[in-house]
């Protein structure tokens, strides 16, 4: 197809996919450019309302010493870690993608019935708030997925519901902002077409 440039704008937590894209570009000699999602400018650090974790494992370790329901929105691939929480089948509610693979993996791990919510995001503040109320969750676990991933809506919903937001920080990576990528394309491939 005579591709000159690949722009990788995958999810910040899709490290395996990013690695595969990079390798494919190296093998085929195609230029690779990583486009990073915008991070939130400033997230209020309300000591008891926002807890930062370096990984899912860290979040689980914190949750093992708590009581109350937990709404998990970190995806089906990491659900296995949450099975380490005592009484997880009663305490935890998993919101996962509505794919066959995600559903099967979730059920295999013991998340089913009202404790398994299959939906495609990103979600509005109102939808997050409704799920927090429906599950009576005291803890809301998410990844720091930036504006595009609906992070701000989760933050606001948790605050309104009085839930503690547990945020799994992004892996460190190098790349360019959306604006820098657009500038690179304009500079190297001509002006953008007017829409």
C-alpha positions as CSV (number, residue, x, y, z in Angstrom):
1,X,0.0,0.0,0.0
2,X,3.1,2.2,0.0
3,X,2.6,3.6,3.5
4,X,5.1,6.3,4.4
5,X,4.1,6.9,8.0
6,X,2.2,5.1,10.8
7,X,0.7,7.2,13.6
8,X,0.0,5.1,16.7
9,X,-2.8,6.7,18.6
10,X,-3.9,3.6,20.5
11,X,-5.0,3.7,24.2
12,X,-2.2,4.7,26.6
13,X,-2.5,1.2,28.3
14,X,-2.4,-0.7,25.0
15,X,1.3,-1.4,25.4
16,X,1.3,-4.7,23.7
17,X,-0.4,-3.3,20.6
18,X,2.0,-0.3,20.6
19,X,4.9,-2.7,20.7
20,X,3.6,-4.7,17.8
21,X,3.0,-1.6,15.7
22,X,6.5,-0.3,16.4
23,X,8.0,-3.7,15.5
24,X,6.0,-3.9,12.3
25,X,7.3,-0.4,11.3
26,X,10.9,-1.3,12.1
27,X,10.7,-4.5,10.0
28,X,9.0,-2.8,7.0
29,X,11.1,0.4,7.2
30,X,8.1,2.7,7.7
31,X,8.3,5.8,9.8
32,X,6.6,5.5,13.2
33,X,5.1,8.3,15.3
34,X,3.5,7.8,18.7
35,X,0.6,10.2,19.4
36,X,-0.1,10.6,23.1
37,X,-3.5,11.3,24.6
38,X,-3.9,14.5,26.5
39,X,-3.5,14.1,30.2
40,X,-5.8,15.9,32.6
41,X,-4.4,19.3,33.4
42,X,-4.9,19.0,37.2
43,X,-6.6,16.4,39.1
44,X,-7.7,17.5,42.6
45,X,-5.8,15.6,45.2
46,X,-8.5,15.2,47.8
47,X,-6.5,12.9,50.1
48,X,-9.5,10.6,51.0
49,X,-11.4,11.0,47.7
50,X,-8.7,10.3,45.0
51,X,-6.2,7.5,45.5
52,X,-3.4,7.2,42.9
53,X,-2.1,3.7,42.2
54,X,0.9,2.8,40.0
55,X,-0.7,-0.4,38.8
56,X,-3.8,-2.6,39.1
57,X,-1.8,-4.7,41.7
58,X,-1.3,-1.6,43.8
59,X,-5.0,-0.7,43.6
60,X,-6.0,-4.2,44.6
61,X,-3.6,-4.1,47.6
62,X,-5.2,-0.9,48.7
63,X,-8.8,-2.3,48.2
64,X,-8.0,-5.4,50.3
65,X,-7.9,-3.2,53.3
66,X,-11.3,-1.5,52.7
67,X,-14.9,-2.4,53.1
68,X,-17.8,-1.6,50.7
69,X,-18.7,-2.2,47.1
70,X,-16.3,-1.6,44.3
71,X,-17.0,-0.6,40.7
72,X,-14.2,-1.7,38.5
73,X,-13.7,-0.1,35.0
74,X,-10.2,-1.1,34.2
75,X,-11.1,-3.8,31.6
76,X,-11.4,-7.6,31.5
77,X,-7.7,-8.2,31.0
78,X,-6.9,-7.1,34.5
79,X,-9.9,-8.6,36.3
80,X,-7.9,-11.6,37.5
81,X,-6.1,-9.3,40.0
82,X,-9.4,-8.3,41.6
83,X,-10.1,-11.9,42.6
84,X,-7.5,-11.4,45.4
85,X,-9.9,-9.1,47.2
86,X,-11.8,-11.0,50.0
87,X,-15.4,-11.7,49.0
88,X,-14.8,-10.2,45.6
89,X,-17.8,-11.9,44.0
90,X,-20.1,-9.9,46.3
91,X,-18.1,-6.7,46.7
92,X,-17.0,-6.1,43.1
93,X,-18.9,-5.0,40.0
94,X,-16.9,-5.2,36.7
95,X,-17.8,-2.9,33.8
96,X,-16.2,-4.4,30.7
97,X,-16.5,-4.2,26.9
98,X,-19.5,-5.9,25.4
99,X,-17.4,-8.4,23.5
100,X,-17.7,-12.2,23.6
101,X,-14.1,-12.5,24.8
102,X,-14.5,-9.9,27.6
103,X,-17.7,-11.5,28.8
104,X,-16.3,-15.1,28.8
105,X,-13.1,-14.1,30.6
106,X,-15.2,-12.1,33.2
107,X,-17.6,-15.0,33.8
108,X,-14.7,-17.5,34.0
109,X,-13.2,-15.4,36.9
110,X,-16.5,-15.3,38.8
111,X,-18.0,-12.0,37.7
112,X,-21.5,-12.6,36.5
113,X,-25.1,-11.6,36.9
114,X,-25.6,-8.1,38.4
115,X,-21.8,-8.0,39.1
116,X,-21.0,-7.9,35.4
117,X,-21.9,-4.9,33.3
118,X,-21.1,-5.1,29.6
119,X,-21.0,-1.6,27.9
120,X,-19.0,0.4,25.3
121,X,-17.7,3.7,26.5
122,X,-16.7,6.4,27.0
123,X,-19.5,7.2,29.4
124,X,-21.1,10.4,30.5
125,X,-20.9,11.7,34.0
126,X,-24.6,10.8,34.4
127,X,-24.1,7.2,33.3
128,X,-21.1,6.8,35.7
129,X,-23.1,8.3,38.5
130,X,-26.1,6.0,37.8
131,X,-23.8,3.0,37.9
132,X,-22.3,4.1,41.1
133,X,-25.7,4.5,42.7
134,X,-27.0,1.3,41.2
135,X,-24.1,-0.7,42.6
136,X,-23.9,1.3,45.8
137,X,-20.1,1.4,45.2
138,X,-17.9,3.2,47.7
139,X,-14.9,2.8,45.4
140,X,-14.6,3.5,41.7
141,X,-11.5,2.1,40.0
142,X,-10.4,3.5,36.7
143,X,-7.3,4.1,34.6
144,X,-6.0,7.6,33.9
145,X,-7.2,7.5,30.3
146,X,-7.3,11.3,29.7
147,X,-10.0,13.4,28.2
148,X,-10.7,11.0,25.3
149,X,-11.3,8.1,27.7
150,X,-13.9,10.0,29.8
151,X,-11.6,10.4,32.9
152,X,-13.1,13.8,33.8
153,X,-16.6,12.4,33.8
154,X,-15.6,9.6,36.1
155,X,-13.9,12.0,38.5
156,X,-17.1,14.2,38.7
157,X,-19.4,11.2,39.1
158,X,-17.3,9.8,41.9
159,X,-17.3,13.1,43.7
160,X,-21.1,13.5,43.4
161,X,-21.7,9.9,44.6
162,X,-19.3,10.3,47.5
163,X,-17.2,7.4,46.2
164,X,-13.4,7.2,46.4
165,X,-11.9,7.3,43.0
166,X,-8.9,5.0,42.6
167,X,-6.8,6.0,39.6
168,X,-4.3,3.8,38.0
169,X,-1.6,6.1,36.5
170,X,-0.5,5.7,32.9
171,X,2.6,3.9,32.0
172,X,5.4,6.2,31.1
173,X,5.8,6.6,27.3
174,X,7.4,8.9,24.8
175,X,5.6,10.5,21.9
176,X,4.0,13.7,20.6
177,X,0.9,15.6,21.3
178,X,-2.0,15.7,18.9
179,X,-1.0,19.2,17.9
180,X,2.6,18.2,17.3
181,X,1.5,15.2,15.2
182,X,-0.7,17.5,13.1
183,X,2.1,20.0,12.7
184,X,4.4,17.1,11.6
185,X,2.0,15.9,9.0
186,X,1.5,19.5,7.6
187,X,5.2,20.1,7.5
188,X,6.1,16.7,5.9
189,X,3.1,15.8,3.8
190,X,1.5,19.2,2.8
191,X,-1.4,21.2,4.1
192,X,-4.4,19.5,5.8
193,X,-7.5,19.3,3.6
194,X,-10.2,21.7,4.7
195,X,-13.3,19.9,6.0
